[in-house]
């Protein structure tokens, strides 16, 4: 039987970490490797007690074991931990690195879907669907790259669509399952490398989506906004959505411009156009066959796998 697991470096409240783990245990994960980026006893203790979870505190001793000082950038810490998890993952056939706000949604069991991959396929790329800011059941579908993408996005989001790649606030690259047992593999956030050559595979796995709760509500988005602009997914070093000579702007440039000109009200208008879960938004998305639905049931799976943890 095909088995799979996941790894994640997490910095979040204990409830969110445990919900993430519980959801994927319910989805059939055989092993979960969690790296706590900061000490979190409320999460560590129940995770440590679960037979399918391997939890690590990312303290000084951890980085000593990896032969490095604690990397300053969280992206580098994620990659180092994901690579170590891959080296440990002999108990599963496939391993994926994910973030704590990402959830695998599959039309059949994840194991069955991965089992259908050809024996020589080394990776399975899982493309994202991005949550609308509502009850957590509605998502924007990933639009494959091609001549129609830009027009669809502009029609869906007339004010800001020309500046937001694929209509997503966060990544389009998704995450990759990597077949285990390959030598000299290095895992990064959205890709994996063998002998410093990026592993290639199908651009989208047909049966599995990556439900990304990047902007689950206005309050949560704003709580993460400063960090994302300074160091995260909206940081200045990331490329624009299209070449600058065609009017492209990076998310950092776009959001900084909106905030400079219109303050928080401008950011709210941007958020509402891209993320608000309204009947009109759902209707627009459905008109392009871009509305996806999924009920993650996070509280239910939490009570199943970590009943001792009380919200």
Buried (B, 14 or more C-beta within 10 A) or exposed (E): EBBBBBBBBBBBEBBBBBBBBBBBBBBBBBBBBBBBBEEBEEBBEBBBEBEBBBBBBBEEEBBEEBEEEBBEEBBBBBBBBBBBBBEBBEEBBBBBBBBBBBBBBBEEBBBBBBBEBEEEBBBBBBBBBBBBBBEBBBBBBBBEEEEEBBEBBBEBBEEBBBBBBBBBBBBBEBBBBBBBEBEEBBBBBEBBBBEEEEBEBEEBBEBBBBBBBBBBBBEBBBEBBEEBBEBBBBBEEBEBBBEEEEEBBBBBBBBBEBBEEEEEEBBBBBBEBBBBBBEEBBEBBEEBEBBBEBEBBBEBBBBEBBEEBEE
